[in-house]
């Protein structure tokens, strides 16, 4: 209650499944929010903070996750007022958090995978990217996955599958941001071509008998 009043944010008490100890998580967002296309960023360990800030400055709506509470990228996302899917500190990404992150990624116009080291604790984040890709969302990956693989090759194999599925590989975060701007410009407001229109929004063909009189073919009058 005191923290909520002091900082103007909602505070949720969660429990670390590994230790059973409680920790505080600040929720809510800042007063100003971009209104551009939605982008989901998979990061951690400070690998995404710069990209998050640049996306917000450019007008993108950004979601992040899964990131661990007390991670520097988690702190950056909180400061920027982003939608964050979080996991307890020092705990592997759980099924519930992975499911929430996948939903956020599928609702985005693009997913960016930062150069984050991948171990057993955050391997599920690559599954989040795979689910988004299966839904038709473009995926951008910073190169060098093999050097950041602490899963005995499992993470590299997951990245290879993403690349085989059409993910764009870029050499660094700056290139990832530039690729994002090409795929989904910040001021873009329309639905992407790869995203199918809802069935309810498709206009059925107008029958011939309902065409306006001015559009019907006029036949020449018969001579008497």
ZIMOQUI-V99209 format. One record per residue. N is the residue number from 1. RES is the residue in one letter. PHI is phi in radians with two decimals (none if undefined). PSI is psi as a letter, one per 30 degrees, with the letter a starting at -180 (* if undefined). Layout:
n | res | phi | psi
N | RES | PHI | PSI
N | RES | PHI | PSI
This chain:
n | res | phi | psi
1 | X | none | e
2 | X | -1.11 | e
3 | X | -1.14 | e
4 | X | -1.05 | e
5 | X | -1.22 | e
6 | X | -1.23 | e
7 | X | -1.91 | f
8 | X | 1.21 | g
9 | X | -2.21 | l
10 | X | -1.33 | k
11 | X | -2.13 | k
12 | X | -1.98 | k
13 | X | -1.66 | k
14 | X | -2.10 | l
15 | X | -2.14 | k
16 | X | -1.21 | j
17 | X | -1.14 | f
18 | X | -1.40 | e
19 | X | -1.93 | f
20 | X | 1.38 | g
21 | X | -1.51 | k
22 | X | -1.37 | l
23 | X | -2.54 | l
24 | X | -1.69 | k
25 | X | -2.23 | k
26 | X | -1.49 | k
27 | X | -2.04 | l
28 | X | 1.60 | l
29 | X | -2.27 | l
30 | X | -1.23 | l
31 | X | -1.21 | e
32 | X | -1.85 | k
33 | X | -2.33 | k
34 | X | -1.10 | l
35 | X | -2.16 | g
36 | X | -1.47 | a
37 | X | -1.08 | l
38 | X | -1.58 | k
39 | X | -2.25 | k
40 | X | -1.90 | k
41 | X | -2.03 | k
42 | X | -1.82 | j
43 | X | -2.64 | a
44 | X | 2.69 | l
45 | X | 1.16 | g
46 | X | 1.48 | g
47 | X | -1.34 | f
48 | X | -1.99 | f
49 | X | -0.99 | e
50 | X | -1.12 | e
51 | X | -1.14 | e
52 | X | -1.03 | e
53 | X | -1.12 | e
54 | X | -1.17 | e
55 | X | -1.11 | e
56 | X | -1.14 | e
57 | X | -1.07 | e
58 | X | -1.49 | f
59 | X | 1.77 | g
60 | X | -1.30 | k
61 | X | -1.58 | k
62 | X | -2.07 | k
63 | X | -2.04 | l
64 | X | -2.34 | k
65 | X | 2.57 | l
66 | X | -1.55 | k
67 | X | -2.18 | l
68 | X | -1.54 | k
69 | X | -1.04 | k
70 | X | 1.43 | f
71 | X | -1.24 | k
72 | X | -1.12 | e
73 | X | -1.21 | e
74 | X | -1.10 | e
75 | X | -1.10 | e
76 | X | -1.10 | e
77 | X | -1.12 | e
78 | X | -1.14 | e
79 | X | -1.09 | e
80 | X | -1.39 | f
81 | X | 1.27 | h
82 | X | -1.59 | l
83 | X | -1.35 | j
84 | X | -2.10 | k
85 | X | -1.73 | j
86 | X | -2.08 | l
87 | X | -2.30 | l
88 | X | -1.09 | l
89 | X | -1.05 | k
90 | X | 1.04 | g
91 | X | -2.09 | k
92 | X | -1.14 | l
93 | X | -1.07 | k
94 | X | -1.51 | l
95 | X | -1.13 | e
96 | X | -1.13 | e
97 | X | -1.14 | e
98 | X | -1.09 | e
99 | X | -1.16 | e
100 | X | -1.15 | e
101 | X | -1.15 | e
102 | X | -1.10 | e
103 | X | -1.12 | e
104 | X | -1.14 | e
105 | X | -1.16 | e
106 | X | -1.15 | f
107 | X | -1.46 | f
108 | X | -1.61 | l
109 | X | -1.61 | f
110 | X | -2.87 | l
111 | X | -2.15 | k
112 | X | -2.02 | k
113 | X | -1.79 | j
114 | X | -1.26 | l
115 | X | -1.33 | h
116 | X | -1.57 | k
117 | X | -1.07 | k
118 | X | -2.03 | k
119 | X | -2.21 | a
120 | X | -1.01 | f
121 | X | -1.25 | f
122 | X | -2.17 | g
123 | X | -1.04 | e
124 | X | -1.09 | f
125 | X | -1.11 | e
126 | X | -1.21 | f
127 | X | -1.17 | e
128 | X | -1.07 | e
129 | X | -1.11 | e
130 | X | -1.15 | e
131 | X | -1.14 | e
132 | X | -1.13 | e
133 | X | -1.09 | e
134 | X | -1.11 | f
135 | X | -1.50 | g
136 | X | 1.66 | g
137 | X | -1.48 | k
138 | X | -1.09 | k
139 | X | -2.09 | k
140 | X | -2.03 | k
141 | X | -2.17 | k
142 | X | -1.36 | k
143 | X | -1.10 | l
144 | X | 1.77 | g
145 | X | -1.05 | e
146 | X | -1.10 | e
147 | X | -1.30 | f
148 | X | -1.90 | g
149 | X | -1.55 | j
150 | X | -2.00 | h
151 | X | -2.09 | g
152 | X | 1.20 | g
153 | X | 1.74 | f
154 | X | -1.14 | e
155 | X | -1.17 | e
156 | X | -1.06 | e
157 | X | -1.11 | e
158 | X | -1.14 | e
159 | X | -1.17 | e
160 | X | -1.04 | e
161 | X | -1.16 | e
162 | X | -1.11 | e
163 | X | -1.14 | e
164 | X | -1.09 | f
165 | X | -1.45 | f
166 | X | 1.98 | g
167 | X | -1.10 | k
168 | X | -1.50 | k
169 | X | -1.84 | k
170 | X | -2.20 | l
171 | X | -1.35 | f
172 | X | -2.79 | l
173 | X | -1.11 | e
174 | X | -1.03 | e
175 | X | -1.16 | e
176 | X | -1.11 | e
177 | X | -1.15 | e
178 | X | -1.14 | e
179 | X | -1.12 | e
180 | X | -1.04 | e
181 | X | -1.13 | e
182 | X | -1.29 | e
183 | X | -1.25 | e
184 | X | -2.38 | j
185 | X | -1.00 | k
186 | X | -0.99 | e
187 | X | -1.51 | g
188 | X | -1.22 | k
189 | X | -2.13 | f
190 | X | -1.56 | l
191 | X | -1.25 | k
192 | X | -1.15 | l
193 | X | -1.08 | e
194 | X | -1.36 | f
195 | X | -1.63 | j
196 | X | -1.16 | k
197 | X | -1.29 | k
198 | X | -1.04 | k
199 | X | -1.03 | e
200 | X | -1.20 | f
201 | X | -1.67 | f
202 | X | -1.44 | k
203 | X | -1.49 | k
204 | X | -1.15 | l
205 | X | -1.10 | k
206 | X | -1.41 | k
207 | X | -1.12 | l
208 | X | -1.06 | e
209 | X | -1.21 | f
210 | X | -1.67 | g
211 | X | -1.16 | k
212 | X | -1.03 | l
213 | X | -1.01 | e
214 | X | -1.21 | f
215 | X | -1.71 | f
216 | X | -1.41 | k
217 | X | -1.23 | k
218 | X | -1.58 | k
219 | X | -1.55 | k
220 | X | -1.15 | k
221 | X | -1.22 | k
222 | X | -1.27 | k
223 | X | -1.45 | k
224 | X | -1.54 | *
